[in-house]
Amino acid sequence: MTPPSHADRARCGALRREIERHNYRYYTLADPEVSDAEYDRLYDELVALEARFPELRTPDSPTQRVGGEAIEKFEKAEHRIPLLSLEKAYTDEEVRGWVGQMERELGRAPTWEFTVEPKIDGDSIELVYERGELVTASTRGDGRVGENVTHAVRTIRSIPHRIESAPELLEVRGEVFIRLKDFQEINKRQLDKGLPPYANPRNLATGSVKQLDASITASRPLRFLAHGMGVVRGREFRTHFEAVEWLRTLNVPTVDVRPCRTVEDAHLAWKEWLAEREKLDHEIDGVVLKVNEIALRRELGSRSKSPRWAIAWKFPAREETTEVLEIWWSVGRSGKLTPVAKLKPVFLSGVTIQNVGLHNPVQLGKLDVRQGDTVVVTRAGDVIPYIVKVVEGKRPAGAPKTPIPEACPACGSAVERTESDLLCPNTFSCPVQVIKAIDHFCSRPAMNIEGLGPEWIVKLVEKGLVKTVADLYSLKKEKLVELDRMGDKLAQNLLDAIEGSRKTTLGRFLIALGIRHVGEATATAVADHLGSLDNVRRSTVEEFEEVPDVGPTVARSLGDFFADRRNETLIDQLLAAGLSFKAAPRKSDALAGQVVVFTGGLDTLTRDDAKAIVQEHGGRNADSVSKGVTLVVAGPGAGSKLDKARKLGIKVVDEAAFLKLVGKK
């Protein structure tokens, strides 16, 4: 085969640079210089040249954005600097409080410089360039370790594969998103194919990036905008604004960053972005206010989950009007019946809303929502949808009040009514309760049976393979592989996960049983106080009340649960299946007898890690401050709990002093 000539190599390089420049102008500037036909001619010429001389085809070529690469699983990618989420504010008073907190952290009031930028409702991504070449793209993950999605991100046309004149190391951080008109077009194609539409642009963007098959990612019109940087070697910046402007000169698409000096200036920018929100081609749910000076950022540092120098100033929830198509009753894990309004789908704050919970019969009565009503819907904190009010003037003539059911819609059992709730008492036979009880039993805080999600649980129950959680431990591989889409490997993985759950802690087991009003903290407290399952099963309501932080309601719930012979039989079946309990690991008695409450932010620990340390060293956690608490660990942002601790004379320490107590640096 004839090797490429110097002219071939030169033409190949020139085509790549020209195509990337046109990609930048089209996808980032929205200002193309050439027609689609001319672009296609250049692209086709490069494809032909690389096909003729395969040695000229490189990973950063524009022709490699079409996907086709598939991986078996995601590798982990560690962030050199944690990629943290942001604290939220909804009013200018909260923003002023954030500024005041920073001044208290610094011990002075500096001459502030801020920046304001739109908060894109997308998927956070970090791009790592070494000597100008894109080598890694990763998701946020837990902030410290994300998933390596380089194969998929390379297909996004607005992300440069190579940056000329880049420093030795450059970490670019930003958001992957889908424009609203592209999202609507994708959903139109879904409906035309008889497939369900995607819920919202953000979820579609996230799901597109996390595809093992990059060709799926390439088929979706993803965009990228940078809003900051991680580690940069070989370049220094005084301000964030300067850094973002520099990124723009490298043809990296960036958000619109506006400098400001005061909270009043920031509020004006917030109002401007709020007014522009409806004109944008993509979703934003607020603005991000950042300290502009890099040196001040370093001095302020970060909490465990968020930087101290930035805050998300959210927009007020938007409202939409839609129609109630139907009101149905959902059955929960504990048997509680919840009225749910099925709505004519409405797009609100980036999400298509079709169902809205109405809490209980009392709330249903207050709103007086009826089938056929026109209602105003919003989202609390741009997250949870709820009905604000009924537009009574548009109510259909003769629309009857919504009836309160006398029987469970899932199993037909007569319902019981409390002061505010309806309950199905058929705990062990109601199919919905059984499915949800098994799902809860398998969840991460409980038995942590990975891979056994709701889809498989429904199939197991429908096929009669599982009637109670105890049946999980007698499942056979030959029966599992008979399930639709259950292969040999997946069946073995599920059996291995179930087997691994046979040895657990008493606290996890009590969580898994799904006892009403008993969450993680209560289950751990009961396990620590009573020590063994036998002691728990023999305890009276009065003895449960002696457990720290267990009040009369929870004690009665515990007593009722263990007095029910059906629950006792289930526990016996689980023990017969080989479940055993190991003591939580104890490293020392440094905190023996101590009851610890954490409040405010933590710099080096997550809240779960901190609570685990307390247990490992003989202490006990509590969620609220009371006379029984002996130690409060207070971090930045500590509020009423800290004030109460001081009033009660409880010892208060910071995170460093807490770690010193247990011999950690």
C-alpha positions in Angstrom: 0.0 0.0 0.0 1.4 3.4 -1.0 2.1 5.5 2.1 0.5 9.0 2.4 2.5 11.8 0.9 3.4 15.0 2.6 0.6 16.7 0.7 -1.9 14.1 1.9 -0.8 14.6 5.5 -1.0 18.4 5.2 -4.5 18.2 3.6 -5.7 15.9 6.3 -4.6 18.3 9.0 -6.1 21.3 7.2 -9.5 19.5 6.8 -9.6 18.6 10.5 -8.9 22.2 11.6 -11.4 23.6 9.2 -14.1 21.1 10.2 -13.5 21.8 13.9 -13.7 25.5 13.3 -17.0 25.1 11.5 -18.3 22.8 14.4 -17.4 25.6 16.8 -19.1 28.3 14.8 -22.2 26.1 14.3 -22.6 24.5 17.7 -21.2 27.1 20.0 -21.6 30.5 18.3 -24.7 29.6 16.3 -23.1 31.5 13.4 -22.2 29.1 10.6 -20.0 30.4 7.8 -20.8 27.6 5.3 -23.8 25.8 4.1 -24.6 22.3 5.2 -23.7 21.0 1.7 -20.3 22.6 1.9 -19.7 21.2 5.4 -20.7 17.7 4.2 -18.3 18.0 1.2 -15.3 18.8 3.6 -16.4 16.0 5.9 -16.7 13.5 3.1 -13.3 14.4 1.7 -11.7 13.8 5.2 -13.5 10.4 5.5 -12.3 9.4 2.1 -8.7 10.5 2.8 -8.7 8.5 6.1 -10.2 5.5 4.5 -7.4 5.5 1.8 -4.7 6.1 4.4 -5.9 4.5 7.8 -2.6 5.6 9.5 -3.9 9.2 9.2 -7.0 8.4 11.2 -6.5 9.6 14.8 -8.8 9.6 17.9 -9.2 13.3 17.8 -10.4 13.4 14.2 -13.9 14.8 13.6 -14.8 11.6 11.8 -14.5 9.7 15.1 -17.5 11.6 16.7 -20.0 9.2 15.1 -19.6 6.7 17.9 -19.5 3.0 17.3 -17.2 2.4 20.3 -18.9 0.3 23.0 -17.5 -0.7 26.4 -18.5 -3.5 28.8 -18.6 -1.3 31.9 -17.7 2.1 33.2 -14.3 2.6 34.9 -13.9 4.9 37.8 -12.3 8.3 37.3 -11.0 10.3 40.4 -11.2 14.1 40.3 -8.0 15.8 41.4 -10.2 18.5 43.0 -13.6 17.4 44.2 -16.4 18.2 41.7 -18.9 19.4 44.3 -22.6 20.4 44.2 -23.8 23.9 45.3 -25.7 25.2 48.3 -29.0 26.8 47.3 -30.6 30.2 48.1 -34.0 31.5 47.1 -34.0 35.1 48.4 -31.6 38.0 48.6 -31.6 37.6 52.4 -30.3 34.1 52.1 -27.6 35.3 49.7 -26.6 38.1 52.2 -26.5 35.4 54.8 -24.1 33.4 52.6 -21.8 36.5 52.3 -22.0 37.1 56.0 -21.0 33.4 56.6 -17.9 33.8 54.3 -16.9 37.0 56.2 -17.1 35.0 59.5 -15.0 32.2 58.0 -12.4 34.8 56.9 -12.5 36.9 60.0 -12.8 40.0 57.9 -15.0 41.7 55.3 -12.9 41.9 52.1 -13.7 44.0 49.1 -15.9 41.5 47.3 -15.9 40.7 43.6 -18.5 38.3 42.3 -19.6 36.7 39.1 -23.1 35.7 38.0 -23.8 33.0 35.4 -26.9 31.0 34.4 -27.3 27.7 36.1 -27.8 25.2 33.3 -30.1 22.3 34.1 -27.8 19.6 32.6 -25.3 16.9 33.6 -22.0 17.9 35.2 -18.9 16.7 33.3 -15.1 17.2 33.8 -12.9 17.2 30.7 -9.2 16.5 31.2 -6.7 17.7 28.6 -3.1 16.7 28.7 -0.8 18.8 26.4 -4.0 19.9 24.6 -5.4 16.4 23.9 -8.7 15.2 25.5 -7.7 12.1 27.5 -10.6 11.7 30.0 -14.2 12.8 30.4 -15.9 11.9 33.6 -19.3 12.4 35.4 -19.6 14.1 38.8 -20.3 10.8 40.6 -20.0 11.3 44.4 -17.9 14.5 43.9 -14.6 12.7 44.4 -14.9 9.7 42.0 -17.0 9.7 38.9 -17.5 7.4 35.9 -15.2 7.5 32.9 -17.4 8.4 29.9 -14.7 9.5 27.5 -15.9 7.2 24.7 -19.4 8.8 24.8 -18.3 12.4 25.4 -16.0 12.3 22.3 -19.1 12.2 20.2 -20.4 15.6 21.3 -19.5 18.1 18.5 -19.2 21.2 20.7 -16.4 19.6 22.8 -13.0 20.0 21.2 -10.9 16.8 21.0 -7.8 18.9 20.9 -7.0 22.4 22.2 -4.2 24.3 20.6 -1.9 26.3 22.9 -3.2 24.5 25.9 -1.1 24.2 29.1 0.4 20.9 30.2 -2.7 20.0 32.1 -6.2 21.6 31.8 -9.3 20.4 33.6 -12.5 21.9 32.1 -15.8 21.6 34.0 -19.2 22.3 32.6 -22.7 21.0 31.7 -23.9 18.6 29.0 -27.4 19.5 27.9 -30.0 19.2 25.2 -31.7 22.2 23.6 -35.5 22.4 24.1 -36.4 22.2 20.5 -34.1 19.2 20.0 -35.7 17.5 23.0 -39.2 18.2 21.6 -38.1 16.7 18.2 -36.7 13.6 19.9 -39.9 13.1 21.8 -42.0 13.5 18.6 -39.9 10.7 17.0 -40.5 8.6 20.1 -44.2 9.0 19.9 -44.3 8.4 16.2 -42.6 5.0 16.9 -45.2 4.2 19.6 -42.6 4.6 22.3 -43.0 6.6 25.6 -41.5 10.1 25.5 -38.5 11.1 27.6 -39.4 12.8 30.9 -37.2 15.9 30.6 -34.0 17.3 28.8 -31.8 16.9 31.9 -32.5 13.1 32.3 -32.1 12.5 28.6 -28.7 14.3 28.6 -27.6 12.3 31.6 -28.8 9.0 30.2 -27.2 9.8 26.8 -23.8 10.4 28.4 -24.0 7.2 30.4 -24.4 4.9 27.4 -22.0 2.0 27.1 -22.5 2.2 23.4 -21.2 5.5 22.1 -23.2 5.3 18.9 -26.3 5.9 21.0 -24.7 9.1 22.5 -23.7 10.2 19.0 -27.3 9.9 17.8 -28.5 12.6 20.2 -27.8 16.3 19.8 -25.9 17.0 23.0 -24.3 20.3 23.7 -21.7 21.4 26.2 -20.9 24.7 28.0 -18.0 25.2 30.4 -18.4 27.1 33.7 -15.0 26.6 35.4 -11.9 24.7 35.7 -10.2 22.1 38.1 -6.5 21.8 38.0 -4.5 24.0 35.5 -0.7 23.5 35.2 1.2 26.1 33.3 -1.3 29.0 33.7 -2.3 31.3 36.5 -5.4 33.5 36.9 -6.4 36.2 39.3 -10.1 35.9 38.8 -12.8 33.4 37.6 -13.9 35.9 35.0 -10.4 36.1 33.5 -10.2 32.2 33.5 -13.5 31.8 31.6 -12.6 34.5 29.1 -9.3 32.6 28.4 -11.2 29.4 27.9 -13.3 31.1 25.3 -10.1 32.1 23.3 -9.3 28.4 23.1 -12.6 27.8 21.3 -14.1 26.1 24.4 -17.8 26.9 24.6 -18.5 28.7 27.9 -21.5 30.1 29.8 -22.2 33.8 29.9 -20.3 35.1 33.0 -21.1 38.6 34.2 -19.0 40.3 36.9 -20.6 42.2 39.7 -19.5 43.7 43.0 -22.5 43.7 45.4 -25.4 41.6 46.2 -27.6 44.3 44.7 -25.7 44.0 41.4 -26.1 40.2 41.6 -29.9 40.6 42.3 -30.2 42.8 39.1 -28.4 40.1 37.1 -30.7 37.4 38.7 -33.7 39.4 37.5 -32.3 39.8 34.0 -31.7 36.1 33.7 -35.2 35.4 35.0 -36.6 37.7 32.3 -34.5 36.0 29.7 -35.3 32.4 30.9 -38.2 31.9 28.5 -36.2 33.1 25.5 -33.3 30.7 25.9 -33.1 27.5 23.9 -32.2 25.4 26.9 -33.3 25.1 30.5 -31.9 27.1 33.4 -33.2 27.0 36.9 -31.4 29.9 38.5 -28.0 31.6 38.5 -24.7 30.7 40.1 -23.1 33.4 42.2 -19.4 32.9 42.7 -16.5 34.7 44.4 -14.5 36.1 41.5 -11.0 36.3 43.2 -9.2 32.9 43.0 -7.0 33.6 46.0 -10.1 34.3 48.2 -11.6 31.0 46.9 -8.6 29.1 48.1 -8.8 30.8 51.5 -12.5 29.9 51.9 -12.1 26.3 50.8 -15.0 23.8 50.7 -17.4 21.8 52.9 -17.8 18.1 52.4 -20.3 18.5 49.6 -20.2 22.2 48.5 -17.7 25.0 48.0 -18.0 27.9 50.4 -17.3 30.4 47.7 -20.3 29.7 45.4 -24.1 29.5 45.8 -27.0 28.6 43.4 -29.6 31.4 43.5 -32.7 29.5 42.3 -35.6 31.0 40.4 -39.1 30.8 41.8 -41.0 27.7 40.8 -43.0 28.2 37.6 -46.7 27.4 37.4 -48.7 25.8 34.6 -52.4 25.1 34.2 -53.6 21.7 33.1 -56.5 19.2 33.4 -57.1 16.4 35.9 -57.8 13.3 33.8 -58.3 10.9 36.7 -57.8 10.5 40.4 -56.5 7.1 41.5 -55.3 5.6 44.8 -51.7 4.4 45.3 -50.9 1.8 47.9 -47.6 2.3 49.8 -45.2 -0.2 51.4 -46.8 0.4 54.8 -50.4 0.0 53.4 -51.1 3.7 53.3 -53.5 4.7 50.5 -52.5 8.0 48.8 -54.7 9.9 46.3 -52.9 10.7 43.0 -54.1 13.0 40.3 -53.3 11.9 36.8 -52.9 15.0 34.7 -52.9 15.9 31.1 -49.1 16.0 30.6 -47.6 19.5 31.2 -44.0 20.6 30.8 -42.8 22.6 33.8 -39.3 23.6 34.9 -37.7 21.0 32.6 -39.9 18.1 33.6 -43.0 16.6 32.0 -45.5 16.2 34.9 -48.2 13.6 34.6 -49.0 12.5 38.2 -49.2 14.6 41.3 -49.6 13.1 44.8 -52.4 14.6 47.0 -51.0 13.3 50.3 -54.1 12.0 52.1 -57.9 12.2 52.2 -57.7 15.4 54.3 -55.6 17.2 51.7 -57.8 15.9 48.9 -60.8 17.4 50.8 -59.1 20.8 51.4 -58.2 21.2 47.7 -61.5 19.5 46.5 -59.8 18.2 43.4 -62.2 16.4 41.0 -61.9 14.6 37.7 -62.1 17.0 34.9 -60.9 20.0 37.0 -58.5 22.6 35.6 -55.7 23.0 38.2 -52.6 25.1 38.7 -49.5 23.0 39.2 -46.0 24.1 40.4 -42.9 22.3 41.7 -41.6 22.8 45.2 -38.0 24.0 44.9 -38.3 23.1 41.2 -38.4 19.4 42.3 -41.6 18.0 43.8 -44.8 18.8 41.8 -48.0 19.7 43.6 -51.3 21.3 42.9 -51.6 24.9 44.1 -55.3 25.3 43.5 -58.4 24.4 41.5 -59.7 26.9 38.9 -63.3 26.5 40.0 -64.7 28.6 37.2 -63.6 25.9 34.7 -65.1 22.9 36.6 -67.3 20.8 34.4 -71.0 21.0 35.3 -72.0 18.3 37.7 -68.5 17.0 38.4 -68.9 14.8 41.5 -66.6 14.9 44.6 -63.8 12.3 44.5 -65.0 9.2 46.5 -63.0 7.9 49.3 -62.4 4.1 48.8 -63.7 1.6 51.3 -61.5 -1.2 50.0 -57.9 -1.5 49.0 -57.6 -1.0 45.2 -54.8 -3.6 45.0 -56.3 -6.5 47.0 -59.9 -5.6 47.9 -59.4 -5.7 51.7 -61.6 -3.3 53.8 -59.5 -0.2 54.6 -58.9 1.1 58.1 -59.1 4.9 58.7 -57.0 6.9 61.1 -57.3 10.6 61.8 -55.7 11.5 58.5 -54.9 8.3 56.6 -56.4 5.3 54.9 -54.6 2.0 55.5 -54.8 -1.5 53.9 -54.3 -4.0 56.8 -53.5 -6.9 54.4 -49.8 -6.5 54.9 -48.7 -10.1 53.9 -51.0 -10.7 51.0 -51.7 -7.3 49.3 -49.5 -7.7 46.1 -48.4 -4.1 46.0 -47.4 -4.1 49.7 -45.5 -7.4 49.1 -43.6 -6.0 46.1 -42.7 -2.8 47.9 -41.7 -4.6 51.1 -39.3 -6.8 49.1 -37.9 -3.8 47.3 -37.3 -2.1 50.7 -35.7 -5.3 52.1 -33.2 -5.3 49.2 -32.4 -1.6 49.4 -28.9 -0.3 50.1 -29.5 0.8 53.8 -31.1 -2.5 54.5 -29.9 -5.8 53.1 -28.1 -4.2 50.1 -29.0 -6.9 47.6 -27.5 -5.2 44.5 -29.3 -5.7 41.2 -32.6 -6.9 42.5 -34.7 -3.9 41.6 -38.4 -3.4 41.2 -38.6 -4.8 37.7 -37.3 -8.2 38.7 -39.2 -8.2 42.0 -42.5 -7.7 40.1 -41.6 -10.7 37.8 -40.6 -12.9 40.8 -43.9 -12.1 42.6 -46.0 -12.5 39.4 -44.4 -15.9 38.7 -45.0 -17.0 42.3 -41.3 -17.5 43.0 -41.4 -15.1 45.9 -44.2 -14.5 48.3 -42.2 -13.1 51.2 -38.7 -11.8 51.6 -37.7 -15.2 53.1 -38.4 -16.8 49.7 -35.4 -14.8 48.2 -33.0 -17.2 50.0 -34.5 -20.3 48.4 -34.4 -19.1 44.7 -32.8 -21.5 42.3 -30.8 -20.5 39.1 -32.8 -22.8 36.9 -36.0 -20.9 37.8 -34.4 -17.5 37.4 -33.2 -18.1 33.9 -36.8 -18.8 32.8 -37.7 -15.2 33.4 -37.8 -12.9 30.4 -34.4 -11.3 29.7 -32.8 -13.0 32.6 -29.6 -14.6 31.3 -27.3 -17.1 33.0 -24.8 -14.4 34.1 -27.4 -12.0 35.5 -29.1 -14.9 37.4 -25.8 -15.9 39.0 -25.0 -12.2 39.9 -28.4 -12.0 41.7 -27.8 -15.2 43.6 -24.4 -14.1 44.6 -25.8 -10.8 45.9 -28.5 -12.6 47.9 -25.9 -15.0 49.3 -23.7 -12.1 50.4 -26.6 -10.6 52.3 -27.0 -13.6 54.7 -24.4 -12.0 57.0 -25.5 -8.5 58.0 -25.8 -6.3 61.1 -28.7 -6.2 63.5 -29.3 -2.6 62.6 -29.6 -3.3 58.9 -31.9 -6.2 59.5 -34.3 -4.0 61.6 -34.3 -1.5 58.8 -35.0 -4.2 56.3 -38.1 -5.4 58.2 -39.8 -2.1 57.3 -41.3 -1.4 60.7 -43.5 1.6 60.7 -41.7 4.8 61.9 -38.4 3.0 62.2 -35.6 4.5 60.0 -31.9 4.1 60.0 -31.1 6.1 63.1 -33.8 4.4 65.2 -32.9 0.9 64.0 -29.3 1.5 64.9 -30.2 2.9 68.3 -32.4 -0.2 69.1 -29.7 -2.6 67.9 -27.0 -0.8 70.0 -29.2 -0.6 73.1 -30.7 -4.1 73.1 -27.7 -5.9 71.6 -29.3 -9.0 70.1 -32.4 -10.0 68.0 -33.6 -12.2 70.9 -33.7 -9.1 73.2 -35.5 -7.1 70.6 -38.1 -9.7 70.1 -38.8 -10.1 73.8 -38.9 -6.4 74.6 -42.2 -4.7 75.7 -43.4 -1.3 74.6 -42.1 0.1 77.9 -38.7 -1.4 77.3 -38.5 0.0 73.8 -39.2 3.5 75.3 -36.1 3.1 77.3 -34.0 3.2 74.1 -32.5 6.6 73.7 -34.5 8.9 71.3 -37.4 6.3 71.0 -40.7 8.0 71.9 -44.1 6.5 72.7 -45.3 6.3 69.0 -42.1 4.5 67.8 -42.1 2.2 70.8 -45.7 1.3 70.2 -45.0 0.6 66.6 -42.1 -1.7 67.5 -44.1 -3.5 70.2 -47.0 -4.0 67.7 -44.7 -5.4 65.0 -43.0 -8.0 67.2 -46.4 -8.9 68.8 -47.8 -9.9 65.4 -47.4 -13.6 65.0 -47.0 -13.3 61.2 -44.0 -11.1 61.6 -42.5 -13.5 64.1 -43.0 -16.3 61.6 -41.3 -14.4 58.9 -38.3 -13.7 61.1 -38.1 -17.4 62.0 -38.1 -18.2 58.3 -35.2 -15.7 57.6 -33.2 -17.1 60.5 -33.8 -20.6 59.1 -32.5 -19.4 55.7 -29.2 -18.7 57.4 -29.3 -15.0 58.2 -26.8 -14.1 60.9 -25.8 -10.9 62.5 -22.3 -9.6 63.0 -21.5 -6.8 65.4 -20.7 -3.4 63.9 -16.9 -3.0 63.8 -15.5 -1.5 67.0 -12.1 0.2 66.7 -11.9 1.7 70.2 -14.0 2.9 73.1 -12.9 6.5 72.6 -16.5 7.7 72.4 -18.0 5.1 74.7 -21.1 6.6 76.4 -21.1 9.6 74.1 -24.2 10.7 72.2 -23.1 12.8 69.2 -25.0 15.2 67.0 -23.5 16.7 63.8 -24.6 20.1 62.6 -23.4 22.4 59.8 -20.9 21.4 57.1 -18.0 19.0 57.3 -14.8 19.6 55.4 -13.2 16.1 55.1 -16.0 13.7 55.9 -19.5 13.0 54.6 -22.2 12.9 57.2 -22.5 9.1 56.8 -18.8 8.6 57.3 -18.8 10.8 60.4 -21.7 8.8 61.9 -19.9 5.5 61.1 -16.8 6.8 63.0 -19.0 7.5 66.1 -20.2 3.9 66.0 -16.7 2.4 65.4 -15.5 4.1 68.5 -18.3 3.1 70.9 -20.5 6.2 70.6 -24.1 6.7 69.5 -25.6 9.1 67.0 -28.6 11.3 67.5 -30.3 13.6 65.0 -31.5 16.3 67.4 -30.1 18.1 70.4 -31.5 17.2 73.8 -30.4 16.8 77.4 -29.2 13.3 76.6 -26.7 14.5 74.0 -23.1 14.8 75.3 -21.2 16.1 72.2 -22.1 18.4 69.3 -19.7 18.6 66.3 -20.4 21.9 64.6 -19.2 23.0 61.2 -19.8 26.0 58.9 -23.5 27.0 58.7 -24.5 25.4 62.0 -27.7 27.0 63.2 -30.4 26.3 65.8 -28.8 23.0 66.9 -25.6 24.8 67.9 -27.6 27.5 69.7 -29.6 24.9 71.7 -26.4 23.0 72.5 -24.8 26.1 74.0 -27.9 26.8 76.0 -27.9 23.3 77.5 -24.2 23.5 78.2 -23.3 20.6 75.9 -19.7 20.3 74.8 -19.2 21.7 71.2 -16.2 20.9 69.1 -15.3 21.4 65.4 -14.5 18.6 62.9 -10.7 18.6 63.6 -11.2 18.3 67.4 -13.7 15.4 66.8 -11.2 13.5 64.7 -8.5 14.1 67.3 -10.8 12.4 69.9 -10.7 9.2 67.9 -7.1 9.4 66.9 -7.6 10.6 63.3 -5.8 13.5 61.6 
